[in-house]
Each structure stands twice: as structure tokens, then as C-alpha cells.
Amino acid sequence: MKIFCSTKHIKAIAFITAMTILSGCVTSSIDNISWIHEKPLVNETNDSNARKATTNFPEKPAQYYLRSRQARSDTQNHKCSKALPELEDLVLEYTDDGDLWRALAICRAEAVDTKGAISAYREALALGTTPWESERSSSYNPNDIMILISKIYAKNGENKSALEWLKLGLKARYDDIPGLIDAPEYQLLKTTREFQQLLGISHVMTTSRHEGWLSDITYLRSKVAVLHSNPDHHSSALHLNKFLDKLIENIPSLSDEQITARITAFVGALGAGHDIFWPVDGLRGRLIPFALKFYQFSDGLYIIDAYEDALIGAKVDLVGDMSVENAYDIIRVAFPGDNDMGAKWHSVRHFAQPYTLEYLGVVNDAESATITVTLTSGEQRTILPKRRPFTPFTPALAMPKNGKIPLYLSKLNKNYWTQELRHLNALYVQVNLMINDEQESISQFAERIEQESSSPSIHNLILDLRHSPGGNGYLTPPLLRQLIRFNADPSKGELFVLIGRNTFSASQNLITDLDWIANPIFVGEPSGSKPNAYSESGRLQLPNSKFGLIVSSQFHQHSWPEDSRIWIAPDVPVTLTSKAYFAGRDPLIEAVQQIIQTNEQQ
């Protein structure tokens, strides 16, 4: 990793020197530290060589298939009383289908057959399972099954076994630890010390300030080591440990906000796009950001929303006494994300956090931090920005406050929507979040895309993923199938996919699939992640301050094994200038229009 290490700014990046993640300035190595365990990138929760394949196959395979299909459907539609006897027979006829064992476990649990449910879940765990189409919103990974077994034991009052399986699930990187705390099955276990320690439950009112932060840092160290798929892939275990040791040592001399800023930097040093600390929702040490919304256009950092209208449209020249360019070089090293586009996307949050800027050495003092801007009038002004108690978790480009609102910014509050562009003979499809809408699921939305794109008036399809930071990747197959169908139709024209720094996570996976299977034309900026990346969102909550964070709990090899691309690059590189944004123009659609018009003339 090539890291900015100019001697002119060594003071400003002192925190990175202390952690020794500047591989261009110092040597970093993987050290044998107890909290970092050697573990595979893939969760090895079962042993594929331990089980012999059955030699007993159904005598009537076609009838077996029809019966198993019906039994699965009944189970998914909550008709276990009908499905249960059939499932019992099916797993005797053929023992090697993990999905049937899981269906049987679900129905046995509903019938309060505790031992039978656990036995069936263990068979499912040994064989492996797949999520059903109807449950794409909640996958059943091996760690999910382990937690389900734990909950059955807990509900049955078998606390020792419940804790054993809970530990196994956590070791296998179960990624919603906060969601377990109030699970009804664990209400009796919740009072035990071992359960509290496993899940980081703490009684804030009875804990001193020092003990509270010590508890948070200790918990963070231990849980990141287990939940993160590869915590020292970017910074060595030695330096991560030294960083936390130093933070513990300095608790008495630091303010709550300064401690929070350092925890933010620690999570950033884990080095993946899904490693994100949320410093604004805790009980102590909350970081109150500037009441400004920034965006990094190709021609600089600009204010796109502010507490004072005169500041909207202003270009930021200095942060404290440091140029924006040098400040960004420091921020992108501290919070690298998956690539520079991802770092650029999230940097606008850090530009607005004075305590983070103070820790990075960008400003001298958080409380008196200033920025110098050039207003649209040409006047340069140095301001002490007002603060506000909240900033968006995933920064996004907002609708312009003054002037024309272009199509691509007109419905950012909708998860997904379509509009026919008659002048382009195109269907415009914008997906802003891969989450089912209450009124229309993504599967239903995909069916609507099929209907609308099948119209003779639609020759091209434009998929806009510029504002799509992800969501639930299990929901994308129906959308992917429709896009491939359109692209394969010889009577249709082009499939354009608009991408950029905010195309991330589940949306990155979608464009990786399209790039591999279909033949789209990518337009815009490079994507904010890469085809193979540390991903997922393993959720944690610090026990005392109650700050939330996510870490990369799985490695997603979504592309071919040796795909080393750092992003998906656009076929048609188009950037957004501040001038185009504030004028309400969309350079990407303009480029698409030129291509379509050229194709029509040929």
C-alpha cells in the first residue's frame, strides 16, 4: 500500500506513525498476538470430509422431488402441521439434503419437539443449507443455525448447552450481537455473568468513567478479533494492540470526545469499507459534527447544505490552516475503505467531525476548529462552523437547495423507481437501496421492470446505482435475472449501468455479477468497492458508551479467485463537477444520450 508520508505533514499524521501503518515509511508485519487468531477467510463450520455420502436413494425419485417441493413450500408458508409428517418420511428416504433437514428442524421446533429440532438442525449444519427464495431478507448461515440451537436450549432451560452453542455461533462470526441481548429466549440467561460478558452487557450507572471506557476498549479488542474476517489484513496485530494499549493508558488525560475520536481511528485502521464506527449515538463522548454537508466534486470540496444559505455552493479552501488536498491525504490513510473512491465517499463525514480532525492533526483544537471558504460571490471567509447533533450514516449527494433538481436527484428517498425517457427510447431504473419497500418488494419491482422494458417503445435500459450503498444482497437475484434477460434480447439496445463512489456492498456485488454475466456499459466513476472484498456488516455495540459499529465479518469472493481489480472501472468515464451539480445537470445521462444518438445514426 503506497501511503502519503511527506515530511511536511509528519506532525499531522502522527497518529498513523504511532500505529505504524505507514508501510511506505516503516515496516509492518503480522505478529503472533493472542487476540488475533489464525483463521480461514471462509467460515469452516463443518467438515466436508467427515461425512460419507449415502448409498440409499429414493425408489421413486420424481415423486420424491414433487413431495419435497411441496413440503418445503408448506414449511415456508407456515403450514408445518401439514409438512411435518412428509418431512419425517423424506429425510429417511434420502439423508443428504441439508435444506430438508432444516425444514424438518423448523417444523419439529414448532411442534415443541425440542430434541428432535436440535438433532435436525445439527444435520442441517453438517450438510450446509441455502436460503429459500421466500426468506431472502433473513439468510440462514451456519452461525444462524448455531444461534437457533442455542435459543432452543435456552428456552428449554438448558443454560449450559445454550451458552456452548452461543459461543460456537459467535466464534463462527454471527453478525448481529446487539440483536441477541433482548432476544426473548435469553431472558433467563441474561442475568448470568457469562452471558453478559459474551454479549458486552454492562450497567452504565454503576460504572466509573475510567472503568466504563476500559470495558468498552476491552470488549472492542476481543470482539473485533473474533467477528472480523481478517482484522490484521491492513494493520498488523502488534500495532493495533499497541494502539489500544496506549488509548487505555491515556484515558485519564483525554476527554470523552477525544477517546471517541481515537476509537473511530482504530476502526478505520482495520482497513475495509465495511469497518465503520458511528460516533454520534452514544451515551458519552458523542461527536457533534459541523452543521454542514460537504461533497468532493472533481474540482474540489464544496458545501452543498448548510445552516446559512450563503454558505451553500462555497468551495472549501482550508480546514484549519491545512489545504483540503493535504487534509484529504491524511483522512484517506486513516480511513482507507476498499479503495480511494470509497475513501472519498466517506471522507465528507470526517471533514465534518472536528474531534476526528483534531486527532489526525488537521486542526489544532476541535472546539475552535475553523474552515476557510470561497463563497459563490468570490468573497473568502474563515468561519467557526455551527454544530448539529446528527450526521447521516452513509453520506450521499443531496438534492440541490437552490436551482433545478435533475432526475437523478429527484427521488433519493425512494428505495427504487422507474421512469420512461421517451427522448432516449429508454427505461430509467434507479435503485437507491437494496431493501424491500413496504409497498413493493425487489422481486415485484423486478417483475415490473420486465413488463415496462418489454414495451416496443423501450429500446435501452439505464440502471442508476450511483446512490446505492448496498442493503441485502440476498434480494438482488430477481433484479439480476431481469437485467440479464433484457441484455440478452436481440431486439433491444444497450444496458447502461451508472456507477460511482457510492456504489457499494450489495450494489457492488450486483455490478460484479453484471460485469461477469451480461454485457453492460458502465458509465460514471469507479465503484466504491471491489469485486472481491472484506464485506458484510457484523454489528457490535460498546457496552458502556453504547456506540454502534460494524466490521467486515466475511470475505466475499464474488468474482473469480484471482480478480485483483480495486474497483469496477467505467467504460465511459464521467465525473461530476460542482458547476454541473449546482446547475442541475447530469453529465452521465448526457453521455448516455450521446451514445444512444450515435447508435441510432449507424
N, C-alpha and C positions, 0 to 999 in steps of 0.2 A: 504494500500500500504506500503510495507516494504521499507524503504529508507535508503541508506548509510548515517550514521551520526557519524562516528568515530571522536572523539575529536581531533585526529591528523590532521584532514583535515577540521576543522570547519572554519578556515580562508578562505580556498579555496572554500567553499560553502556558503560564507556569503550572496551571493545574494539570495540563496534559503531560508536562515533563515529570511531575510528581508521580503520575500513574504509569509513566514510561510507555505510552502507546505510540510515541513518535518513532515508528520503525525506520524512518529515514534519518533520524538523529541519534537513536540509541537502539540497541539490540533487544528484541523481545523474544522470549521462548516460553514453551509450555512447561510449567513446573508441576511437580508432584505435590499438589496441595490437597489436603484431606477433603475440602468441601467440593472440589471438582472431581468427579468420578469418570474414569474411562468408560464410555458407553457408546453403543452404536447410534448412528443417526436415525435408524429405523427402530421403532419400539419392538423389541423381541419379547413379546408377551406369551408366546407359545413356541413349541419346538416342533418344527415340521418333520423332523426325522424320528420323533419319538412314537409316532402313531402309524401302525400298519393300515393300509387301505383294506377295506372289507372285500371279501370274495363273494359275499351274498348280495345278489342284485334282485330287484323285483321281477316276479314271473311275468307280470303284465306291465311293461314299462310305460306304455301310452296311458293306460288307466291310472298308473301311479302318478304320472305327471298331472293329469287332469284333477285328480283328488288333491294333490299337494298344492296346486294352484288355487283351488277353491279354499283349502284350509288356510293358506296364507292370507287370502283375501278376507276371509271371515275374521281372522285374528286382527288384521289391520283395521277392520270395520267394527271392532269391539263386539264380536259375536263369538266369544271364547266358549260359551256353553255348547255351541254347535261344533266348533273347530276341535275342541279338546279330544274327544274320542277318536276322531280321524287322525289327529297328530300322533296320538299314542301308537296307533297301528302303523303309521307311515315311518316313524323312526325305527320300528322293529324290522320293517321291510328293507330299509336302506339307512345305514347308520352314519354316513359320511357327509351329510348336508348340514353345515352349521346353522344356516338360516332356519331350517325346520326345527332344530333343537332350540333355537332362541324363541321361535313362535310357541313351542311347547312350554318353555320356561315361563313365558308371559301368561299363558292360559293356566298353567299349574299355580302360579302365584295368585291369579285372580280367584282360583278355586281354593285358596288358602292351603295348598299342598306345599308347605314350606320346604321340606326336604327334597321333594320332587322338583320344585322350581330351581333350587340351588344345584341339584345334580344336572338338570338340563342346561342351566347357564354355564356350568363348568364344561359340558360337552361342546357348547357353542364357542366358548372361549378357546378350547383346544383346537377346534377346527377353523375358527375365524368366521366372521359374518359380514354381510353387506347391508347398508341402509336401504330400506324399502322406498319406493318412489313416493308413497304417501307420507313418509316421515322425513323427507329431505331436510326439514327445518331442525331436526334433532338427531344427529347421527349416533349410531351405536358402535363406538370403537371398543377395543379391548378394555381400556380403562373405564369406559362407561359400564361395561358388564361387571367389572370388579366392584365398582361402587354399588351397582344394583344388588350384588350378592351381599355386600356389607350391610346395605339397608334392610335386606330381608332378615339377616341375623339380628340386627339391632331391633327391628320391630318385634322379633320373637324373643327378645330379652337375652340373647346370647352375646353379651358385650365383648367377650374375649375374641370370638371369631369375627365379630363386626369390626373391631379395631384392626385385626390382622388383615382383613380384606381391604379396609380403608387404606392401610399403609401400602398394600400392593397397588391399589389404584393410584395413589399419589406418586409412588415410585415409577409407575408407568406413565406419568405426566398427565394425569387427569387435570383438565384445564379450567375448571370453574370452582376453585376452592371457596371463594366467598359464598357461592350458592349452596354449599353444604352446611354452613353454620346454622341456618334456620330451617333445614330440612326436617319435616315432622318426624321422620323415622329416628332422628338422632336426639330427640328432646331429652331422653333419659341419659344418654351418653354425654350430652352437652355439659353436664355438671362435673364430669371427671377431668382430672388434670391432664391425663394423657391425650384426650380428645382436644382439649383446649390448646395444648402445645402443638399438636399436629396441624390445627387449623388457624393458629395465631389469634385465639380469643384472649382478650385482655380486659381487665376492669380499669378503665382510664382514671376514674375518680380516686382510686386508691393507690395510684402510681405517681411517684415524683417525676418531675420533668426529666431528670437525668435517666432514671430507670425506664421511663416511657420511651425516650429516643433509643436507649440501649436495646430495649426489647424490639423496637422496630428494625434497627440495623441488624441485629442478630437474626431475626426472622427473615429479613430480606436476603441475607447471606445464605442461609440454609435453604430457603425455598427456590431461589434462583438457581442454585446448584443442581437441584433435582428437576425443577419444572422446565428450565431452558434446555432446548435440544442440544446446544453446544455453547455453553456460556463463555468459554475462553477461546472462541474461534477468532476473535478480533483483538482482544487484550488478554495478556497472559493471566493465569490464575494467581500467580505471585503478585502482580501489580494490582489486580482487583482486590485481593485480600489486604494488601498494604494500604490501599486507598480507604477501605472501610475501617481498618485498624486506626488510621490517622484521624478519621472522622470521629470515631468513638473517643479518642484521646482529646479531641478539641471540642466536645460537646459543651463543657462549662464556659468556654470563651466565645462560642458562637451564638447568635440569635437563632430563634426557631426558623426564621425565614432563610438564614444562611445555611442551616442544616438541610432544609428542604431543597435549596439550590444544589447542594452537593449530592444529595440523593438523585436528583434529576440528572446530574452529570454522570453518576455511576451507571444508571440505567442506559444512558446514551452510549457509554463506553462498552456496553455489551455488543453494540455494533450491527444491529439488524433493524430493518424498517418496522418490525412489529414489537420492538423494545421501546415502550412509551410509558413515561411516568406522567401522571395527571396531577399537577401541583396546586390545584385551586379548590379542591373539595374536601380537604382535611379538617380536623378539629383544632389543630395547632400548626402554625407555620405556613399558612396558606400564602401563596404568592399572588399578589394583586397586580395584574398587568396594566400597561398603559391603556387608556381608553381610545385606542387607535387600531385600525385594521390595515395591515401592510400587504403588499404583493410585490414580488420580484418579477418585473417585466424584463424584456430583453435589454431595455435601455436604462434599467436602474430600479431601485426600491422606491415605491410610491405609497402614499396614504390613500386608501380607497374608501375608508369610512372613518369618521371622527366625531368627537363631541362638539366640534366647531366647524361649520360649513366651510370656512375659509381655508381649513387645512386639507380638505378633500381635493385630491389632484396634486398635492405638493410632492416634490421629489425630496427624498431624504439624502442629505449630503454627508452629515456626520452623526455618529452615535457617541455621545460624549465628545471626546476630541479625536476619535478614530474614524477614518473613512469607512463607508459602508462596505467597500470591497475588502478591506482588511478585516473588518468585523465578521463578514461572512466567511472568510477563510478560516477564522477561529471557530465559528459556530459549526461549520461543516465537518471539522475534525472532531469536535466534541459530540456531535450528533450526526454520524455519517449516514444512517439509514441503509438502504440497499444499494444506493448509487447517488450520484450528485443531484439527479432530478428529485429523488426522494428527500435529500437533504435540503434542497432549495424549497420544496413544498413545505416542510416543517419549520424551516428557518424563520418564517414570519412570526411564528409563535414565540420563538426565543428572542427575536428582536424586540418583542413587546414585554419581555419579562426582565425588569431591572435587576432583580437579585441574581438571576442567571447571568446577565451581562456583567454584573459586579464580580461574580466568581470567576468568569472567564477572563477578567482583566480588560474587558472592553470599556467599562466605565469605572471610575474610582469609588463611587458611593451610590448605592441603589436608591437611597431616599432623595438624592439631589441630582439624579441622572437626567441629562438633557439630550435633546436631539436638535440638529440644525437642519432646516428645510428651506427649499426654494419654493415659494408659493407660485400659483399659476400667473400671478401678476408680475412675477420676476423678482419680487422682494425676498431677500433671505432673512430668516428669523430663527433665533435659538429659543426653544421653548422647554419648559418643565412640564411634561405632559400630565394631564389628569389621569387618575387610575379608575379602574372599574373591577368589580369582584368576579368577573367571569370572562373567559375567552373560549371560543369553540375548540372542541377536542381535535377535530380534523379541519384544519384551515382550508378554506375554499374561496374561490373567486366569487365575490358578491355582485349583485346587480348594481350598475352604476347609479349613484344617488342623484346625479344631475345629468339630464340628457336622455337620449334614446336608449331603450332597452332592447338589445338584439335577441333573436330567437333562442340562442344557446344559453342565455342567462335569464330567460323569461319564466321558467318553471323549476327553479332549483329546489323548491320544497316538495316536489313530487318525486317518488322513487323511480318512476318510468312513465313515458308517454310517447305518443306518436303524432306526426302531422304530415300531411301530403304537401310536397313542394312542387306545384304544377309546373313552374318555370324550369324545373330540373328533371321533370318526369320521375320524381324520386319520392320514396317514403323516408322521412326523417324519424329516427328512433333514438330517443335519449334515455339512457339508464344512469341514474344518479346514485342508486343504492341497490345492492343485490339482496334486498329484503322483501318478503312478501307484503304487499299492500293489503289492507283490510278489505278493500272492495274488489281487488283483482290480484290473484296470485301470479307469480312469474310464469308458471306453467300456462295459466289462462292468457296472460299477456302474450306469450309466445304463439298461442293459437290465434290471437287477434292479429299478430304480425303476419302470420301465414295468410289469413283472409285478406288483409289490406294489401299485402305485397303481391298477391295473386291477381290483382286488378290489372287489366290491359293497359291502363294509364300509368302504371308503375313500372319503370324500366330499370331504375337504380335504387339501391338501398344505402342509406347513410346511418351508421350506428355511431352515436356520440357517447364516448366513455370518458370525456375529459374531466368530469366532476365526480367520477365513480371510485371512491376509495376502497370499495370491496363490499363485504357483507357475508352472505352464506354461500360458499362455493358449491354446496350440495344442490342449490337451486338452479344452477346455470344450465344443466344438460338440455332441458326443453328449448331454451333460447338458442343454445349452440346448434341443436338439430335444425331449427328453422333457418338460421343463418346459412348453414351448410346447404340446406335444400335450395335456398334462393340462389346461392353462388353456383350450384351445380346445374341450374336450369338454363339450357342453351338459349331460351327465348328472352332471357333477362340480360341486363347490362352488368354494371360493376357493383361490388360490395365495398364501400368505403368505411373505414373504421377510424374515427377521430380519437387520438390518444394524447396523453401529456403526463406531467409530473404527478397528477392526482389519480392516474390510472394505476391502481394498486390492489394487492391482495387478491380477492376473488375475481376482480376485473382483470388483473394481470393474468390470472390463470385462464380466463376466457380468451384473451387475445393470444396467449400462448397456444391454446387449442386451435384457434382460427388460423394462426400462422402455420401450424403443422398440418392441418387437415384441409383447410379451404385455400382460397387464393385472394385474400383481401388486399386492398390498397390502404396502407396505414398513412394517416395524414396528421401532422402536428409536431409535437415534441417527442423525445424518447420517453418511454414509460417510467413510472416512479419505482418500479421493482424490476426483478429479473426472472427469466423462465424457471430457474432452479434457485430456491432461496429458503432461508430460515423463515418460517411463517407461523401461522395460527395465532391465536390470542389467548395464551394462558393467563387467566385472571388471578391477581393477588390483591389483598388489602392489608396494609400495615396495621398491626393490632392496636396500637395506641393512637397514632395520629389519624388513622383511618383513611390515609391516602390510598387511592387505587392505582394500579399499574397493570400493564400487560407485558408478557415476554413471549419470545418465539418458542413455542413448545414443541414444534415439529419441523422437520426438514421436508420441504415439498420439492421432490424431483418431478416436476410437472412436464418437463421436456425430456429429450434424450439424455442419457447419463453424462455425456461429455459436452453438453451445451454450456459453454462458459460465457455466453453473452451477458453483459452487465445491464442490459435493458433490451426492449424491442425497439429498434430504431425505425423512424418513419420512412416510408418510401417517398413521401412528399414532405420534406422538412419545412414547417411553417411555424413561426413564433408569434407571440403576441406582444406588441409594443404598447406603451402607455397611451400613445396617441390614438391607436386603433381602439383600445378599450374605452377610453373616455369619450370617443366619438361614436361609440355604439356599433362599431364594425366587427365583422367576424372574418379574419383573414383565412381561416381554414375552409369555411364554406365558399369563400371567394375562389380559393384554389381548386376546390372540388368542382365548382361551376365551370371554370376554365377547362378542366379535363373533360367534363361531360360534353361541353360545347365542341371541343376538338374531336372527340369520338364521334359525335353526330355528323360532323362535316366530312369524316373519312368514309 
